[in-house]
Amino acid sequence: MRRQRPATQTFLLDTNVFISALKEPRRQTDTLRLILKIIEEPGIGLVGNDLLAEEMIRYAELLGSETAALLLHALVAKMEIPRTQENFRRVCIRYIDTPDKADVLHAATCLQTNATLITNDHHFNRIRDQGIIRVWNTREAIRRLLRAPSRR
């Protein structure tokens, strides 16, 4: 009898989660632990897009800490960056109430890859409420990923 491999959970981490984890790089916050779990856990996939990577690079440079540089490198190394198709963008633009094209691209990337968006940005409430993509705020992600019983 063959054992089924556990399904990979896939996430897109919005830049605000990255920034939150690095506000005080010497403190081990739950948000920092969440990012480390996502990086280290083989059963967790990470997706992104060019705009997300650019945003993270810009903030890592602004923060200027070694921790920011190390986390950025680890996140980008794990991140798959698919070419987001136009049809997914057209769906998402109807539900995003912001002129920020990065937000539309983040949502479209999640829709195309079936990833869960982790963000504290309220611009994604409508697309979440309509059931187009899954959106977790940081607190929910911490509860589900860090505080969940281990599957060993």
N, C-alpha and C positions, 0 to 999 in steps of 0.2 A: 504494500500500500504506500503510495507516494504522498508525502506531506506537501500541502499547499504552501507556497511562499506567502508570507504576509504581504498585503497590499501596501505599496508605497504611498505615503501621504505626501502631497506636493503643496508647497506654499510659495507665495510671493510676499516678501517682507517689504512693506512700504518704507520709505526713507525715514519717516517720523519714528519708527521703531528703532532703527539704527541709531539715530540721533539720541533718542531717549536712553538707550543702553550706554551711551558714551558721554553723557553730560558730566558724570563724575567717574572717570575711568578707574579710579582707585577703589571705588565701592563696588562690591559684587551685588548689583541689583538683580531682581527677578528678571528684568528685561534682558540684561546681559546674560544671565543663565539660560534664558529662552533661546537667544541667538546661538550660544555655545551648543546647546542641545540639538538645534537644527543643523548646525555644521557637523557635529560629531556623529549623529545618529544615522546609520546606513539606511534605515527604513524611511527616512524623510528626504524627499526631493525638494529642490529649490529651483524656481524659474524666475526669470526677470526679462528685461528688455534693455535696449541701448540707453534710453532715457533714465531708467532706474540706476544703471551702472554709473552714468555720468553724474547723477545727483549724489550718489554715495561717494564718489571720488571727490566731488566738490566739497562736501561736508567733512570728509576725512581730512582734506587739506586744511580747511578752516579750523578744525579742532586741533590739528597739529600734534596729536599724541601718538605714541608708539602703539598703544592699544587700538586706536582707530585704524591705523595702517595695517596691523595684523588681522583685525576682524574683517576689514575690507578685502584683503587678499584672500582670506579663507572663504568668505561669502562668494566672491567672484569665481573662485576656483570650483566651488560646488555648483554654482548657478548654471543652468541651461538657459540659453537665450535663443528661443525660436523666432523665426521671422513671423511676426503677427500678421495674419491675413486681414485684408480690408473688410471682408464681410463681418468679422467679429468686432472690428472697430465701429462699423455702422450700427450694429445692435447696441453696443455699449454707450455710444454718444447720446442716445436718446434718454439714458437714465443717469447721466453724470451732470450735475448742476454746477459745473465750474468751467471756466475757459481754459484751464490748465490741460494741455494736450497729453501730458504725462499721465494724468489720472485716467483718461480714456484708454490710453495704451496699457496701463497696469490692469485695468478691468478686462480689456480685450485679451490680454495675455492669459489671465486667469480663466476666462471663458474658453479659449482655444485649448488650453492644457488641462482643464478641469482642476485647477489649483485653487486653494483657499487663500484669499488676500488677508494678511494680518496688517491692520492699520488702526490708527486712532482718528483718522480723517472722516469727518461726518459727511463729506461729499459722496461717500459710497453707500449711505444709508438707503437711498431709494433703490439702487440696483440690487442691494441685499434684500430689501423688503419685497421686491418683485420676484425674488427667487432666481435671478439671472446668474449670479455668482454667489459663492459662499464668502462671507466677510466676518472675520473675528476681530474684536478689538484685542489689545495687548493683554488685558486682564483675562479674557476668555482663553486666549492662546496659552497663557501661563497656567491657568487652571487645567486645561485639557492636556497639555504636553508635559508640564513639569510635575503636576500634582496627581496625575493619573497613575494608577498602580502599574508597575512594570509588567510587561508581557514576556516573562521568561519561562 
